Every structure is written in structure tokens, then in C-alpha cells.
Amino acid sequence: MGRNAKKLNFVIEEDIRRELERLIPAGKRSVVVNNALRKELETIRRKKSVEKLVTMSSKGKKFSNHEIIEGLARDRRGH
């Protein structure tokens, strides 16, 4: 497990607990749960980022496709 691990107390649904115990050996369960939580937290972070971008884009100036392409071309020429 990670260097900075902390024991937490939370509830897991009975069917999930049974399957976890059936499929994963006792010494490996923390690793599996940590990996699953890490993936889920990344998904949540990405969704929040997209929501923020959508909110920001709806409040900002609108650009046409032509303006975007021209702006990118100018930027690329500058490098």
C-alpha cells in the first residue's frame, strides 16, 4: 500500500462486500479498492473540469471556426 495510508471507516453494500471477498484475496483488497477509487475520482475530476469549461465558454466571447483557425495559425507561426 502507499507510503501515506490511513484507515477509513465507511459502509459498503453487502453484495459488493461479498464479491470483493470472493474475488480478491485478503491481502490484496486495499490495493483493489484504492485503484478503483483512484479511477472514480479521476472520472469525477474530469467531469467537473468539463462542466467548468462549458460554464466558462457560455459566458465568454463567441468565436467562429474561421477565427479559431486563424488564431491557431498565428500562434503556430509565432513558434
N, C-alpha and C positions, 0 to 999 in steps of 0.2 A: 504494500500500500504506500501512498505518498508520504513524504517526509513530515508534512504537517497535517496529520489526520486527527479528526475529532469524532468521538462517538456521539451520534444523534439519536433522539427518541422520537419516532413518528410511526404512524399506522399504515400498514399495507393491507390491501384487501386479501381475504382468505384464499381465494383462488390463485392470486398472484404468488402468495407465500408458498402454497403447496407446489406450484410449478417450479418456482425458484429452488426450493429444497429438493425436488425430484430431479431437476436437470443439472444443477450446479453443485459440485462438492462443497462441503462446509468451508474449507479454507479459501475458496475462490469467489464466494458470494459478494464480498465487499468490492472486489475488482469489477465484477459484472455490474453491480448497482452503480458504482462510480462512473463507469464508462457510459451506461445508459443515461444517467443524469447529465453527464457532460454533453452528450449528443442532444438531449432535450433542451438543455439550457442554451446551447448554440442555436438551435432552431428558434427558440423564443427571442434571443437577441437579434437574430436576422429579421424576424417578423416585425419587431419593434423598430428596427432601423428602416425597414421598408415603409412602415406606417409614418414614421417621422419624415422620410423623404417625400412621400405622397402629400403630406400636410404642407411641407415647405414649398413644394412645387406648385401647389394650388394657390399659394399666397404670393408667389413671385411673378416676375415679368415672364410673359409667354414668348417663346422664340419659334420661328418657323424652322422647318427642316433645312431650308436653304441657309438661314442664319447660323444654325448649328454647324453645318458642314463648312461654311466659310470661316467660322471661328476656329474650328479644329484645324483647318488648313493653315490659317495664320499662325496658330500656335506651333504646328509642326515645322513650319518654315523658320520659326524663331529658335529652333534647337539645332 
